[in-house]
Amino acid sequence: MANHIIDPADLKFYGATTIGERGQIVIPAEARKDFEITPSTKLLFFGSHGGIGLMITKAESVAEVVAKATKMLSGIEEVLKTDIDNSKEE
């Protein structure tokens, strides 16, 4: 499994934007290019109740993580089931 710890040296500042009257933001062109964000890209927004920060991520990335986690959980269930079956035989 890949290590996804963020290295501060890998962080990049793309610029600033202002929220428009209709609540819209403009994603800087360089960020759109780097993250392959096109007009049809679905984005998800996450944040905390404290209002400290907002995270924007591509929906397809979240779907991939959920699919991998589901597969991993299935494997864990199999291991647990095998352990339970083995302990019953003892």
Order of alpha helices (4+ residues) and beta strands (2+ residues): alpha-beta-beta-alpha
